[in-house]
Amino acid sequence: MNIVISKHAKDRIKTYNLTEKLVADCIIKPDKTVTGYAGTLIAHKVLNAHVLRIVYTKDKDIINVITVYPAKKARYFKK
């Protein structure tokens, strides 16, 4: 599987002090994956009080990461 990270996603990774390895690990082993708009997929990985959301598309064996951002865990994981 080949993971391609867009410039925008790389900028977000830097902004939020994340690593490309963390993003790749989250795509490979997410806590949850949901369908987004226009056929995108969103991988969720819980990180303390936040959840890392990775929006990407998958075409055969190529994953294109569109954006990455942390969000409040309570918004996406209900008790």
DSSP file (Angstrom, degrees, kcal/mol; ACC not computed):
  #  RESIDUE AA STRUCTURE BP1 BP2  ACC     N-H-->O    O-->H-N    N-H-->O    O-->H-N    TCO  KAPPA ALPHA  PHI   PSI    X-CA   Y-CA   Z-CA
    1    1 A M              0   0    0      0, 0.0     2,-0.5     0, 0.0    61,-0.2   0.000 360.0 360.0 360.0 130.9    0.0    0.0    0.0
    2    2 A N  E     -a   62   0A   0     59,-2.8    61,-3.2     2,-0.0     2,-0.6  -0.910 360.0-157.2-107.7 125.6    1.4    3.4   -1.0
    3    3 A I  E     -a   63   0A   0     -2,-0.5     2,-0.5    59,-0.2    61,-0.2  -0.913   6.1-168.9-107.8 121.1    0.4    6.5    1.0
    4    4 A V  E     -a   64   0A   0     59,-3.6    61,-3.2    -2,-0.6     2,-0.5  -0.939   7.6-156.2-109.7 123.8    0.7    9.9   -0.7
    5    5 A I  E     -a   65   0A   0     -2,-0.5    61,-0.1    59,-0.2    59,-0.1  -0.886  14.4-132.1-106.2 124.3    0.3   12.9    1.6
    6    6 A S     >  -     0   0    0     59,-1.9     4,-2.4    -2,-0.5     5,-0.2  -0.184  23.3-110.8 -68.3 163.2   -0.8   16.2    0.0
    7    7 A K  H  > S+     0   0    0      1,-0.2     4,-2.4     2,-0.2     5,-0.2   0.908 120.2  53.5 -60.6 -42.4    1.0   19.5    0.6
    8    8 A H  H  > S+     0   0    0      1,-0.2     4,-2.2     2,-0.2    -1,-0.2   0.927 109.6  47.3 -58.9 -46.1   -2.1   20.7    2.6
    9    9 A A  H  > S+     0   0    0     56,-0.3     4,-2.6    57,-0.3    -1,-0.2   0.890 110.4  52.5 -64.2 -39.2   -1.9   17.6    4.8
   10   10 A K  H  X S+     0   0    0     -4,-2.4     4,-2.1     2,-0.2    -1,-0.2   0.894 108.5  51.0 -62.9 -39.1    1.8   18.0    5.3
   11   11 A D  H  X S+     0   0    0     -4,-2.4     4,-2.7     2,-0.2    -2,-0.2   0.910 111.2  47.9 -63.3 -41.8    1.2   21.6    6.4
   12   12 A R  H  X S+     0   0    0     -4,-2.2     4,-2.6     2,-0.2    -2,-0.2   0.890 108.1  54.6 -65.8 -39.8   -1.4   20.4    8.9
   13   13 A I  H  <>S+     0   0    0     -4,-2.6     5,-3.1     1,-0.2    -1,-0.2   0.918 112.9  43.4 -58.7 -43.8    0.9   17.7   10.2
   14   14 A K  H ><5S+     0   0    0     -4,-2.1     3,-1.3     3,-0.2    -2,-0.2   0.924 112.2  53.0 -67.9 -45.2    3.5   20.3   10.9
   15   15 A T  H 3<5S+     0   0    0     -4,-2.7    -2,-0.2     1,-0.3    -1,-0.2   0.893 115.0  40.4 -57.4 -43.1    1.0   22.8   12.4
   16   16 A Y  T 3<5S-     0   0    0     -4,-2.6    -1,-0.3    -5,-0.1    -2,-0.2   0.301 112.3-117.5 -93.4   9.5   -0.4   20.2   14.9
   17   17 A N  T < 5 +     0   0    0     -3,-1.3    -3,-0.2    -4,-0.2     2,-0.2   0.910  67.0 139.4  57.2  47.1    3.1   18.8   15.7
   18   18 A L      < -     0   0    0     -5,-3.1     2,-0.3    -6,-0.2    -1,-0.1  -0.452  46.5-122.6-105.8-178.0    2.3   15.3   14.3
   19   19 A T     >  -     0   0    0     -2,-0.2     4,-1.8     1,-0.1     5,-0.1  -0.932  15.5-125.5-127.0 155.0    4.4   12.9   12.3
   20   20 A E  H  > S+     0   0    0     -2,-0.3     4,-2.5     1,-0.2     5,-0.2   0.836 113.4  58.0 -64.8 -31.8    3.8   11.3    8.9
   21   21 A K  H  > S+     0   0    0      2,-0.2     4,-2.8     1,-0.2    -1,-0.2   0.915 104.3  50.4 -64.3 -42.6    4.4    7.9   10.6
   22   22 A L  H  > S+     0   0    0      2,-0.2     4,-2.3     1,-0.2    -2,-0.2   0.917 110.9  49.6 -60.7 -43.0    1.6    8.6   13.1
   23   23 A V  H  X S+     0   0    0     -4,-1.8     4,-1.8     2,-0.2    -2,-0.2   0.932 112.0  47.6 -61.7 -46.6   -0.7    9.5   10.2
   24   24 A A  H  X S+     0   0    0     -4,-2.5     4,-2.3     1,-0.2    -2,-0.2   0.915 111.6  50.4 -61.9 -43.6    0.3    6.3    8.3
   25   25 A D  H  X S+     0   0    0     -4,-2.8     4,-2.8     1,-0.2    -1,-0.2   0.883 108.8  52.6 -61.7 -38.3   -0.2    4.2   11.4
   26   26 A C  H  < S+     0   0    0     -4,-2.3    -1,-0.2     2,-0.2    -2,-0.2   0.844 110.2  47.6 -67.3 -33.9   -3.7    5.7   12.0
   27   27 A I  H  < S+     0   0    0     -4,-1.8    -2,-0.2    -5,-0.2    -1,-0.2   0.903 116.1  43.9 -72.1 -41.3   -4.7    4.9    8.4
   28   28 A I  H  < S+     0   0    0     -4,-2.3    -2,-0.2     1,-0.2    -3,-0.2   0.890 131.7  20.6 -71.6 -40.1   -3.5    1.3    8.7
   29   29 A K  S  < S+     0   0    0     -4,-2.8    -1,-0.2    -5,-0.2    -2,-0.2  -0.585  82.2 171.7-130.4  70.3   -4.9    0.7   12.2
   30   30 A P        -     0   0    0      0, 0.0    15,-0.2     0, 0.0     3,-0.2  -0.379  37.9-136.4 -76.3 157.8   -7.7    3.2   12.9
   31   31 A D  S    S-     0   0    0     13,-2.9     2,-0.3     1,-0.4    14,-0.2   0.765  92.1  -3.5 -77.4 -27.5  -10.0    3.0   15.9
   32   32 A K  E     -B   44   0A   0     12,-1.4    12,-3.3     2,-0.0     2,-0.4  -0.963  62.9-156.2-161.6 144.9  -12.9    3.7   13.6
   33   33 A T  E     +B   43   0A   0     -2,-0.3     2,-0.3    10,-0.2    10,-0.2  -0.998  16.6 179.7-128.5 132.7  -13.3    4.6    9.9
   34   34 A V  E     -B   42   0A   0      8,-2.3     8,-2.8    -2,-0.4     2,-0.4  -0.868  31.8-106.0-127.1 162.1  -16.3    6.4    8.5
   35   35 A T  E     -B   41   0A   0     -2,-0.3     6,-0.2     6,-0.2     2,-0.1  -0.748  38.0-170.0 -88.6 132.5  -17.4    7.5    5.0
   36   36 A G    >   -     0   0    0      4,-3.1     3,-0.7    -2,-0.4     2,-0.1  -0.134  37.7 -48.5-102.1-159.4  -17.1   11.3    4.3
   37   37 A Y  G >  S+     0   0    0      1,-0.2     3,-1.9     2,-0.2    -1,-0.2  -0.427 116.2   8.1 -75.5 149.1  -18.3   13.5    1.5
   38   38 A A  G 3  S-     0   0    0      1,-0.3    -1,-0.2    -2,-0.1    -2,-0.0   0.800 134.3 -53.4  52.9  37.4  -17.8   12.6   -2.2
   39   39 A G  G <  S+     0   0    0     -3,-0.7    -1,-0.3     1,-0.2    -2,-0.2   0.577  97.0 143.3  81.0   8.8  -16.5    9.1   -1.4
   40   40 A T    <   -     0   0    0     -3,-1.9    -4,-3.1    17,-0.1     2,-0.3  -0.406  41.0-138.7 -77.5 160.9  -13.7   10.1    1.0
   41   41 A L  E     -BC  35  56A   0     15,-3.3    15,-2.8    -6,-0.2     2,-0.5  -0.891   7.5-153.0-115.5 150.1  -12.9    8.0    4.0
   42   42 A I  E     -BC  34  55A   0     -8,-2.8    -8,-2.3    -2,-0.3     2,-0.4  -0.963   5.0-157.6-129.0 115.9  -12.1    9.3    7.4
   43   43 A A  E     -BC  33  54A   0     11,-2.4    11,-2.1    -2,-0.5     2,-0.4  -0.763   9.5-156.7 -91.3 134.3   -9.8    7.4    9.8
   44   44 A H  E     +BC  32  53A   0    -12,-3.3   -13,-2.9    -2,-0.4   -12,-1.4  -0.928  13.3 178.6-112.5 135.4  -10.2    8.1   13.5
   45   45 A K  E     - C   0  52A   0      7,-1.7     7,-3.3    -2,-0.4     2,-0.3  -0.973  27.4-129.1-135.3 121.4   -7.5    7.5   16.1
   46   46 A V  E     + C   0  51A   0     -2,-0.4     2,-0.4     5,-0.2     5,-0.3  -0.526  25.5 179.0 -74.0 129.1   -8.1    8.4   19.7
   47   47 A L  E >   - C   0  50A   0      3,-3.3     3,-2.2    -2,-0.3     2,-0.2  -0.852  58.6 -71.0-130.4  93.8   -5.3   10.5   21.3
   48   48 A N  T 3  S-     0   0    0     -2,-0.4    -1,-0.1     1,-0.3     0, 0.0  -0.378 117.5  -7.9  57.0-122.0   -6.3   11.3   24.9
   49   49 A A  T 3  S+     0   0    0     -2,-0.2    24,-2.3    -3,-0.1    25,-0.4   0.464 132.5  64.0 -84.2  -0.6   -9.1   13.9   24.9
   50   50 A H  E <   -CD  47  72A   0     -3,-2.2    -3,-3.3    22,-0.2     2,-0.4  -0.751  69.6-141.0-118.9 165.8   -8.9   14.3   21.2
   51   51 A V  E     -CD  46  71A   0     20,-2.8    20,-2.1    -2,-0.3     2,-0.6  -0.997  18.4-133.9-125.2 132.9   -9.3   12.2   18.1
   52   52 A L  E     -CD  45  70A   0     -7,-3.3    -7,-1.7    -2,-0.4     2,-0.5  -0.766  22.3-159.5 -85.8 124.5   -7.0   12.5   15.1
   53   53 A R  E     -CD  44  69A   0     16,-3.0    16,-2.3    -2,-0.6     2,-0.5  -0.923   7.9-171.4-110.0 127.6   -9.1   12.6   11.9
   54   54 A I  E     -CD  43  68A   0    -11,-2.1   -11,-2.4    -2,-0.5     2,-0.5  -0.965   7.6-158.0-121.8 114.1   -7.4   11.8    8.6
   55   55 A V  E     +CD  42  67A   0     12,-2.3    11,-3.0    -2,-0.5    12,-1.4  -0.806  30.2 148.1 -94.8 127.2   -9.4   12.4    5.5
   56   56 A Y  E     -CD  41  65A   0    -15,-2.8   -15,-3.3    -2,-0.5     2,-0.3  -0.956  39.2-131.8-151.7 166.5   -8.3   10.4    2.5
   57   57 A T  E     - D   0  64A   0      7,-2.0     7,-2.4    -2,-0.3     2,-0.4  -0.888  17.5-148.6-118.9 156.3   -9.3    8.6   -0.7
   58   58 A K  E     + D   0  63A   0     -2,-0.3     2,-0.5     5,-0.2     5,-0.2  -0.990  15.2 177.2-130.3 125.5   -8.3    5.1   -1.7
   59   59 A D  E >   - D   0  62A   0      3,-2.8     3,-2.0    -2,-0.4     2,-0.4  -0.921  67.3 -57.3-130.4 104.6   -7.8    4.0   -5.3
   60   60 A K  T 3  S-     0   0    0     -2,-0.5     0, 0.0     1,-0.3     0, 0.0  -0.488 122.8 -16.8  58.4-113.3   -6.6    0.4   -5.6
   61   61 A D  T 3  S+     0   0    0     -2,-0.4   -59,-2.8    -3,-0.1     2,-0.5   0.183 118.4  94.7-107.4  17.8   -3.4    0.3   -3.5
   62   62 A I  E <   -aD   2  59A   0     -3,-2.0    -3,-2.8   -61,-0.2     2,-0.5  -0.940  54.1-164.1-113.0 126.3   -2.8    4.1   -3.4
   63   63 A I  E     -aD   3  58A   0    -61,-3.2   -59,-3.6    -2,-0.5     2,-0.6  -0.939   4.2-160.6-108.1 124.2   -4.1    6.1   -0.5
   64   64 A N  E     -aD   4  57A   0     -7,-2.4    -7,-2.0    -2,-0.5     2,-0.5  -0.917   9.6-148.2-107.1 111.5   -4.2    9.9   -1.0
   65   65 A V  E     +aD   5  56A   0    -61,-3.2   -59,-1.9    -2,-0.6   -56,-0.3  -0.684  17.8 178.8 -81.9 123.8   -4.3   11.9    2.3
   66   66 A I  E     -     0   0A   0    -11,-3.0     2,-0.3    -2,-0.5   -57,-0.3   0.894  61.0 -15.6 -91.3 -49.9   -6.3   15.1    1.8
   67   67 A T  E     - D   0  55A   0    -12,-1.4   -12,-2.3   -59,-0.1     2,-0.4  -0.981  50.7-154.1-154.7 163.1   -6.1   16.6    5.3
   68   68 A V  E     + D   0  54A   0     -2,-0.3   -14,-0.2   -14,-0.2   -52,-0.1  -0.998  23.7 154.2-141.0 134.6   -5.3   15.8    8.9
   69   69 A Y  E     - D   0  53A   0    -16,-2.3   -16,-3.0    -2,-0.4     2,-0.3  -0.971  36.9-120.7-161.1 148.6   -6.7   17.4   12.1
   70   70 A P  E     - D   0  52A   0      0, 0.0     2,-0.3     0, 0.0   -18,-0.2  -0.641  32.9-179.5 -85.5 149.2   -7.4   16.8   15.7
   71   71 A A  E     - D   0  51A   0    -20,-2.1   -20,-2.8    -2,-0.3     2,-0.3  -0.935  39.9 -78.2-140.6 163.8  -10.9   17.2   17.1
   72   72 A K  E >>  - D   0  50A   0     -2,-0.3     3,-1.3   -22,-0.2     4,-0.6  -0.482  36.4-138.8 -66.9 129.6  -12.6   16.8   20.4
   73   73 A K  H >> S+     0   0    0    -24,-2.3     4,-2.4     1,-0.3     3,-1.1   0.859  98.4  63.1 -57.5 -40.0  -13.2   13.2   21.1
   74   74 A A  H 34 S+     0   0    0    -25,-0.4    -1,-0.3     1,-0.3     5,-0.1   0.753  95.4  61.2 -61.0 -25.0  -16.7   13.8   22.5
   75   75 A R  H <4 S+     0   0    0     -3,-1.3    -1,-0.3     1,-0.2    -2,-0.2   0.829 119.1  23.4 -71.9 -31.0  -17.9   15.0   19.2
   76   76 A Y  H << S+     0   0    0     -3,-1.1     2,-0.6    -4,-0.6    -2,-0.2   0.595 119.7  56.0-113.1 -15.9  -17.2   11.8   17.3
   77   77 A F     <  -     0   0    0     -4,-2.4     2,-0.2    -5,-0.2    -1,-0.2  -0.891  69.3-166.2-123.8 101.1  -17.2    9.1   20.1
   78   78 A K              0   0    0     -2,-0.6    -3,-0.1    -3,-0.1    -4,-0.0  -0.575 360.0 360.0 -84.9 148.0  -20.4    9.1   22.1
   79   79 A K              0   0    0     -2,-0.2    -1,-0.1    -5,-0.1    -5,-0.0   0.450 360.0 360.0 -81.9 360.0  -20.7    7.2   25.4
